[in-house]
């Protein structure tokens, strides 16, 4: 259980960290790349959440609440990536 919690914490921390790092890049392409890494971290976190549920570390209500947050974050990221692709390069 400790190992799984540790992995989840790292994934959670990497999400805003990669957004911040990418935002400070000078090129839009680098920011997009960072956002794609964040999408991967969300997928990793979702997988770890499913494992936690299967191992009965989480009850159904908490599982569903957290899953909804992860999926909402993923949708917001996808929308941001789409908007950035529409933006003309300087």
Order of alpha helices (4+ residues) and beta strands (2+ residues): alpha-alpha-alpha
